[in-house]
Amino acid sequence: MRVFHKKNGGVSSARNIGIENSKGNWVTFIDSDDWVEKDYLNCLLENNEEGFAVSAYIYEREYNISYEKLNDELITIGPDTLTGILMKGAFTTPYSKLYKYEILKNENIRFNCKLTSGEDTLFVWTYLLYIDKIKTIDRFTYHYCITENGLSNKRISIDESMFAMDCFYKLLLEFQKKHKNFDIRVRHIWLVDQFFKKVINEEVCENKIIYQRRKKISKILKNESFDCLVKDKAIMPKGLKRKIFDFLAKNKYLTLLTLYMYFYKYN
């Protein structure tokens, strides 16, 4: 076992140090709050002929437990399966997985240190771009412990959200190049909705100063990804309040939208 000490630069920086100093054939990640079953590594190694083994895992909260279930199967990545893979929670987190070091090294796959939210998913999806098959395991080998002050509760700024959207969209375009008939639209619209739901509710709705709120909404309205979201009528089910929001946003009624956001929380 080797331990590396470094100045605190965030979880992505720490994980990248681990990747860059790896000596073996395989890489896995275990967060400091989490724990794994005794045969965690053995289970992943036994199922990693294709270069990517993924096991089921458990979310442990203070008052309840939930499960990210997987079937025991070999999945071929292609235009027909890719959307389902990218929509599944198991492929948005870096843990409970065994990565081939050679692929991480040759393709220079690292965690993006400019992101504090979404960097996990971006890392896993980038890895998926360079493999053809995934072995999923139905055993629960990893325990992800969610704490009140954990990293999963961090806030994301509008600027970071926009940067993340650019990163994801470029990656989805790469998937489309590799898998010719892959439709990026569903996944892109869903991601945009999730990112902006968080940033609007935290950065805009909680801000009581009118001119600051207006300034932040103005930034959001100029984003191309957000523009795609509000113009799309087919992807997400929308109630009356959300339809009013989309109408104001689509037509760039900045002042009216700023006032409307006092009464409506984006969902």
Secondary structure, DSSP 8 states (H G I E B T S, - for coil): ----------HHHHHHHHHHT--SSEE----TT-EE-TTHHHHHHHT-TTSEEEEEEEEE-SS-EEEE---SEEEE-STTTHHHHHHSGGGSSSSSEEEEHHHHHHTT----TT-SSSHHHHHHHHHHTT-SEEEEEEEEEEEEE--TTSGGG----HHHHHHHHHHHHHHHHHHHHHSTT---HHHHHHHHHHHHHHHIIIIITT---HHHHHHHHHHHHT-HHHHHHHH-SSSS---HHHHHHHHHHHTT-HHHHHHHTTT----
